[in-house]
Structure formats: structure tokens, C-alpha cells
Amino acid sequence: MISPLFSFTGIIVQDDEDHYSALCPELDIASWGPTLETAKSALLEAATLHLEGAFEDGLPYLRPIPPEDDPRQTADAVVEVFRL
């Protein structure tokens, strides 16, 4: 089995009945969607674009958020944590 080159954390937070936020704390990026799957897909696309841009421009791609801002520590509405 081939291991992924990069592995990051994805976090889904339910904002309200109709919206989910998707976050990646290691890259400090976020997206959203009306369904859980749409939010996950949008986060994957945002991560891909972020990494491509950082590599092309020679910029650092990791921009971790401070622990006190990590939604796993502060949000009550975390629905899912997954590998991205």
C-alpha cells in the first residue's frame, strides 16, 4: 500500500441546520458547504489550491493555528474529525 505524501487533519463543525464549516488546522484554511460531504470536498479543493500555490511561489505551506483557537478545543458543534 502506498502511503500519502501529505496527511492533514480535517474538522467539520455544524454551523446551523443548513451549513457545515470544514477546517484544516495545520494549513489554517477553511471552507463550507450545505452538506457534510460538500464541506469535506470543498476543504480538499481548498487544501489542494493552497499547497499548489505555496509550492509554486516557494512559500511555507504550514500555518498552524494556536491551540486556543483549535475548534476541537473550543467548538461544541464538532461533527467529525478525519484525515485529509
C-alpha positions as CSV (number, residue, x, y, z in Angstrom):
1,M,0.0,0.0,0.0
2,I,1.3,3.5,-0.9
3,S,1.2,6.0,1.9
4,P,0.1,9.5,1.2
5,L,2.7,12.1,0.7
6,F,0.8,14.6,3.0
7,S,-1.6,13.9,5.7
8,F,-3.5,16.7,7.5
9,T,-6.5,16.9,9.9
10,G,-9.9,17.9,8.6
11,I,-12.6,19.1,11.1
12,I,-16.2,19.5,10.3
13,V,-18.3,21.9,12.5
14,Q,-22.0,22.2,12.1
15,D,-22.8,25.9,12.0
16,D,-26.6,25.6,11.8
17,E,-29.1,23.2,10.3
18,D,-28.1,24.1,6.7
19,H,-24.4,24.7,6.9
20,Y,-21.1,22.9,7.8
21,S,-17.7,24.5,8.1
22,A,-14.7,22.4,7.2
23,L,-11.3,23.4,8.7
24,C,-7.7,22.2,8.4
25,P,-5.7,23.5,11.4
26,E,-2.3,22.6,10.1
27,L,-2.8,24.7,6.9
28,D,-5.0,27.3,8.6
29,I,-7.6,27.0,5.8
30,A,-11.4,26.7,5.9
31,S,-14.3,26.1,3.6
32,W,-18.0,25.3,4.0
33,G,-20.9,23.5,2.4
34,P,-24.6,22.8,2.8
35,T,-23.9,19.1,3.5
36,L,-21.1,17.3,5.3
37,E,-19.8,15.7,2.1
38,T,-19.9,19.1,0.2
39,A,-17.9,20.7,3.0
40,K,-15.3,17.9,3.0
41,S,-15.0,18.1,-0.8
42,A,-14.6,21.9,-0.6
43,L,-11.9,21.6,2.1
44,L,-9.9,19.1,-0.1
45,E,-10.1,21.5,-3.0
46,A,-9.0,24.5,-0.8
47,A,-6.1,22.4,0.6
48,T,-5.0,21.4,-2.9
49,L,-5.1,25.0,-4.2
50,H,-3.3,26.3,-1.1
51,L,-0.5,23.7,-1.4
52,E,-0.1,24.2,-5.2
53,G,0.2,28.0,-4.7
54,A,2.6,27.7,-1.8
55,F,4.9,25.3,-3.8
56,E,4.8,27.4,-6.9
57,D,5.7,30.6,-5.0
58,G,8.3,28.9,-2.7
59,L,6.3,29.9,0.4
60,P,5.8,27.8,3.5
61,Y,2.6,25.8,3.4
62,L,2.2,25.0,7.1
63,R,0.4,27.8,9.0
64,P,-0.9,26.1,12.2
65,I,-3.4,27.8,14.3
66,P,-2.7,28.4,18.0
67,P,-4.1,25.6,20.3
68,E,-6.6,28.1,21.9
69,D,-8.2,28.7,18.5
70,D,-8.4,25.0,17.6
71,P,-12.1,24.1,17.2
72,R,-11.5,20.7,18.7
73,Q,-10.8,22.6,22.0
74,T,-13.4,25.4,21.6
75,A,-16.3,24.3,19.4
76,D,-19.2,22.4,20.8
77,A,-20.6,21.5,17.4
78,V,-17.7,19.4,16.0
79,V,-19.3,16.7,13.9
80,E,-16.3,14.8,12.5
81,V,-12.5,14.8,12.6
82,F,-10.9,13.0,9.7
83,R,-7.6,12.6,7.8
84,L,-7.3,14.9,4.8
